[in-house]
Amino acid sequence: MTASLAQDFLALPWMVVVLAILGLVLTYLLRSWRVCREFKQFPKMRFGAALQVVLWHNASVNVMPFRSGEAAFPWLLNRRFDISLTRATASLLWLRIQDACVVLMLGVWVLADIELLLRVLLSVGLVVAALLFAKWSRATSTTPFTQWPWKYVNGFRQALAESNAHSPEGWWVTLANWLIKLSVQAMLFASLLQVGFQTGLAGTFGAELAAVTPLQGVAGIGSYEAASAAAMLPWGVEWSVGLRTALVVHLVVLFCALSCAAIAGLVSALTPAPQTDAGT
């Protein structure tokens, strides 16, 4: 099995591997810019530090089971930039809402075998739902929430409003991020299977839909491959071939995520801590 995986990986053209790594790194940079833009009012916020947070969070999500790695995002924002856990968690929630809307909309237009009118209606429904949610979070409540747990609910709602204050920019960054990420994985699938790009997209969407569910083990091994192989069955890719190919693509994604996180950790360890004034 190991020899077969190695052969599949070595069969990839080196240019495809390089483009895949560059594409994935570009998605990290886009997410980092979004974080830096959203929290620019915090004095400690710098793009390099935001990139480290994004890389460590990305590695955690890719490795930890049951999506538990998501907790790294608010914890790291709190530790590095003194951002409250409420504010950071609200930012993560809004980010995932944007992710879900964009991925679902792209799936409706790229893969769904439905009538044009239904595609339009589904897309409009997703946009309206996101806009209504953002409007709800920014609406001022006329009720004074002073009792637990309502005052915390109201506080979280205000934090959400701060997160989507730059909503148009966030949507464009999220769209660009997913177009690149999905294209990179589809390119790997297409190259490994020697099939069309749309077949590769089918495998990619299957894998990403499995990744958002909490029912996954360490590093998502198993659920990623099974969902991807199942999604490619209607496109004529055999189950066993789909599983093996998805594992190779998954390993490329994991390698890139963990390597970049390790480099970020090394840079952080070698960078001197900022000096504080004497007596403070």
C-alpha positions as CSV (number, residue, x, y, z in Angstrom):
1,M,0.0,0.0,0.0
2,T,2.8,2.4,0.9
3,A,4.7,1.6,-2.3
4,S,1.5,2.2,-4.3
5,L,1.0,5.6,-2.6
6,A,4.6,6.6,-3.3
7,Q,4.2,5.6,-6.9
8,D,1.1,7.7,-7.3
9,F,2.7,10.7,-5.7
10,L,5.8,10.3,-7.9
11,A,3.6,10.1,-10.9
12,L,2.5,13.7,-10.3
13,P,4.2,16.2,-12.6
14,W,6.6,18.3,-10.5
15,M,4.9,21.5,-11.9
16,V,1.5,20.3,-10.6
17,V,3.0,19.7,-7.2
18,V,4.6,23.2,-7.2
19,L,1.4,24.9,-8.3
20,A,-0.5,23.0,-5.6
21,I,1.8,24.1,-2.9
22,L,1.9,27.7,-4.1
23,G,-1.9,27.7,-4.3
24,L,-2.4,26.4,-0.8
25,V,0.1,28.9,0.6
26,L,-1.8,31.7,-1.2
27,T,-4.9,30.6,0.6
28,Y,-3.1,30.9,3.9
29,L,-2.0,34.4,3.0
30,L,-5.5,35.4,2.0
31,R,-6.9,34.2,5.4
32,S,-4.1,36.0,7.2
33,W,-4.9,39.3,5.4
34,R,-8.6,38.8,6.5
35,V,-7.6,38.4,10.1
36,C,-5.2,41.3,10.0
37,R,-7.8,43.5,8.4
38,E,-10.6,42.6,10.8
39,F,-8.4,43.2,13.9
40,K,-6.3,46.0,12.7
41,Q,-7.3,48.2,15.6
42,F,-5.4,46.0,18.1
43,P,-1.9,47.4,18.6
44,K,-0.2,44.0,18.6
45,M,-1.7,43.0,15.2
46,R,0.8,42.4,12.5
47,F,0.5,40.5,9.3
48,G,3.3,38.1,10.1
49,A,1.8,37.3,13.5
50,A,-1.6,36.9,11.9
51,L,-0.1,34.4,9.4
52,Q,1.4,32.4,12.3
53,V,-2.1,32.2,13.9
54,V,-3.7,31.1,10.7
55,L,-1.0,28.4,10.0
56,W,-1.2,27.0,13.5
57,H,-5.0,27.0,13.4
58,N,-5.1,25.4,10.0
59,A,-2.8,22.6,11.1
60,S,-4.9,22.1,14.3
61,V,-8.1,21.8,12.2
62,N,-6.4,19.4,9.8
63,V,-5.0,17.1,12.6
64,M,-7.3,17.2,15.6
65,P,-10.4,14.9,15.6
66,F,-14.0,16.1,15.7
67,R,-13.1,19.6,14.5
68,S,-11.6,20.2,18.0
69,G,-8.8,22.1,16.3
70,E,-11.1,25.0,15.8
71,A,-10.6,26.0,19.4
72,A,-7.0,27.0,18.5
73,F,-8.3,30.1,16.6
74,P,-9.8,32.0,19.5
75,W,-7.2,30.8,21.9
76,L,-4.3,32.0,19.7
77,L,-6.0,35.4,19.0
78,N,-6.4,35.9,22.8
79,R,-2.9,34.8,23.6
80,R,-1.1,36.8,20.8
81,F,-3.2,39.9,20.5
82,D,-5.2,40.2,23.7
83,I,-8.4,39.8,21.8
84,S,-11.3,38.6,24.0
85,L,-12.4,35.0,23.6
86,T,-15.9,36.2,22.9
87,R,-14.7,38.5,20.1
88,A,-12.4,35.8,18.6
89,T,-15.1,33.1,18.7
90,A,-17.5,35.4,17.0
91,S,-14.9,36.0,14.3
92,L,-14.5,32.2,13.8
93,L,-18.2,31.7,13.6
94,W,-18.6,34.4,11.0
95,L,-15.7,33.0,9.0
96,R,-17.3,29.5,9.0
97,I,-20.7,31.0,8.0
98,Q,-19.0,32.7,5.0
99,D,-17.1,29.4,4.2
100,A,-20.4,27.4,4.2
101,C,-22.2,29.9,2.0
102,V,-19.5,30.1,-0.6
103,V,-18.8,26.4,-0.8
104,L,-22.5,25.6,-1.1
105,M,-23.0,28.2,-3.8
106,L,-20.0,27.0,-5.8
107,G,-21.3,23.5,-5.5
108,V,-24.8,24.5,-6.7
109,W,-23.2,26.1,-9.8
110,V,-20.4,23.7,-10.5
111,L,-21.8,20.3,-9.7
112,A,-25.5,20.3,-9.0
113,D,-27.5,18.7,-11.9
114,I,-30.5,20.9,-11.5
115,E,-32.4,23.5,-13.5
116,L,-31.0,27.0,-13.9
117,L,-33.9,28.6,-12.1
118,L,-33.4,26.4,-9.1
119,R,-29.7,27.2,-9.0
120,V,-30.6,30.9,-9.0
121,L,-33.2,30.5,-6.3
122,L,-30.8,28.5,-4.1
123,S,-28.0,31.0,-4.6
124,V,-30.3,33.9,-3.8
125,G,-31.6,32.1,-0.7
126,L,-28.0,31.6,0.6
127,V,-27.2,35.3,0.0
128,V,-30.4,36.5,1.7
129,A,-29.8,34.2,4.7
130,A,-26.3,35.5,5.2
131,L,-27.4,39.2,4.8
132,L,-30.3,38.6,7.3
133,F,-27.9,37.1,9.8
134,A,-25.5,40.0,9.5
135,K,-28.3,42.5,9.8
136,W,-29.6,40.7,12.9
137,S,-26.2,40.8,14.5
138,R,-25.8,44.6,13.8
139,A,-29.3,45.5,15.0
140,T,-29.5,47.4,18.3
141,S,-31.5,45.6,20.9
142,T,-34.1,47.6,22.7
143,T,-34.2,45.2,25.6
144,P,-31.6,45.7,28.4
145,F,-30.0,42.2,28.7
146,T,-28.7,42.3,32.3
147,Q,-29.5,38.7,33.4
148,W,-27.5,35.6,32.7
149,P,-27.4,34.1,30.1
150,W,-29.0,36.9,28.0
151,K,-26.3,39.5,28.6
152,Y,-23.7,37.0,27.3
153,V,-25.9,36.3,24.2
154,N,-26.1,40.0,23.6
155,G,-22.4,40.4,24.0
156,F,-21.7,37.7,21.5
157,R,-24.2,39.3,19.1
158,Q,-22.3,42.6,19.4
159,A,-19.0,40.7,18.7
160,L,-20.5,39.2,15.6
161,A,-21.5,42.6,14.4
162,E,-17.8,43.7,14.8
163,S,-16.7,40.6,12.8
164,N,-19.0,41.3,9.8
165,A,-18.4,45.1,9.8
166,H,-16.1,44.5,6.8
167,S,-18.5,42.1,5.2
168,P,-17.9,42.9,1.5
169,E,-14.1,42.5,1.8
170,G,-14.6,39.3,3.8
171,W,-16.8,37.8,1.2
172,W,-14.4,38.5,-1.6
173,V,-11.5,37.1,0.3
174,T,-13.5,34.0,1.2
175,L,-14.5,33.5,-2.4
176,A,-11.0,33.8,-3.7
177,N,-9.7,31.5,-1.0
178,W,-12.2,28.7,-1.9
179,L,-11.7,29.1,-5.6
180,I,-8.0,28.5,-5.2
181,K,-8.3,25.8,-2.6
182,L,-10.9,23.8,-4.6
183,S,-9.0,24.3,-7.9
184,V,-5.8,23.1,-6.3
185,Q,-7.3,19.8,-5.1
186,A,-9.3,19.3,-8.3
187,M,-6.1,19.7,-10.3
188,L,-4.4,17.0,-8.1
189,F,-7.3,14.7,-8.6
190,A,-7.5,15.3,-12.3
191,S,-3.7,14.7,-12.7
192,L,-3.6,11.5,-10.7
193,L,-6.7,10.0,-12.3
194,Q,-6.0,11.4,-15.8
195,V,-9.6,12.7,-15.9
196,G,-11.3,16.0,-16.6
197,F,-11.2,18.9,-14.2
198,Q,-14.9,18.6,-13.3
199,T,-14.4,15.0,-12.1
200,G,-11.6,16.3,-9.9
201,L,-14.0,19.0,-8.6
202,A,-16.5,16.3,-7.7
203,G,-13.9,14.5,-5.5
204,T,-12.8,17.8,-4.0
205,F,-16.3,18.9,-3.0
206,G,-17.0,15.5,-1.5
207,A,-13.9,15.8,0.6
208,E,-14.6,19.3,1.7
209,L,-18.2,18.5,2.7
210,A,-16.9,15.7,4.8
211,A,-14.3,18.0,6.4
212,V,-16.9,20.3,7.8
213,T,-18.7,17.6,9.7
214,P,-17.5,16.8,13.3
215,L,-17.6,13.0,12.6
216,Q,-14.0,12.5,11.7
217,G,-11.0,11.0,13.3
218,V,-7.4,12.1,13.6
219,A,-6.3,14.1,10.6
220,G,-9.6,13.4,9.0
221,I,-8.2,10.1,7.5
222,G,-11.0,7.9,6.3
223,S,-13.9,10.4,6.1
224,Y,-12.1,12.6,3.6
225,E,-11.2,9.6,1.4
226,A,-14.6,7.9,1.6
227,A,-16.6,11.1,0.8
228,S,-14.3,11.9,-2.1
229,A,-14.5,8.5,-3.6
230,A,-18.3,8.4,-3.2
231,A,-18.6,11.8,-4.9
232,M,-16.6,10.5,-7.9
233,L,-18.6,7.3,-8.4
234,P,-21.2,8.9,-10.6
235,W,-18.3,10.2,-12.8
236,G,-17.0,6.6,-13.4
237,V,-14.2,6.5,-10.9
238,E,-14.0,3.1,-9.2
239,W,-14.4,3.1,-5.4
240,S,-10.9,1.6,-4.7
241,V,-9.2,3.9,-7.1
242,G,-11.0,6.9,-5.7
243,L,-10.0,6.0,-2.2
244,R,-6.4,5.7,-3.0
245,T,-6.3,8.9,-5.1
246,A,-8.1,10.8,-2.4
247,L,-5.5,9.6,0.2
248,V,-2.7,10.9,-2.0
249,V,-4.4,14.3,-2.3
250,H,-5.2,14.4,1.4
251,L,-1.5,13.7,2.2
252,V,-0.4,16.6,0.0
253,V,-2.8,18.9,1.8
254,L,-1.7,17.7,5.2
255,F,2.0,17.9,4.3
256,C,1.6,21.5,3.2
257,A,-0.4,22.5,6.3
258,L,1.9,20.8,8.8
259,S,5.1,22.0,7.0
260,C,4.0,25.6,7.0
261,A,2.9,25.4,10.6
262,A,6.3,23.9,11.6
263,I,8.1,26.7,9.7
264,A,5.9,29.3,11.5
265,G,6.8,27.7,14.8
266,L,10.5,27.7,14.0
267,V,10.4,31.4,13.0
268,S,8.5,32.2,16.2
269,A,11.1,30.3,18.3
270,L,14.0,32.1,16.6
271,T,12.4,35.6,16.8
272,P,13.4,37.5,19.9
273,A,10.4,38.5,22.1
274,P,9.6,42.2,22.0
275,Q,11.4,44.1,24.7
276,T,9.3,45.8,27.4
277,D,10.2,49.1,29.1
278,A,12.0,48.8,32.4
279,G,9.7,49.2,35.4
280,T,6.6,48.1,33.5
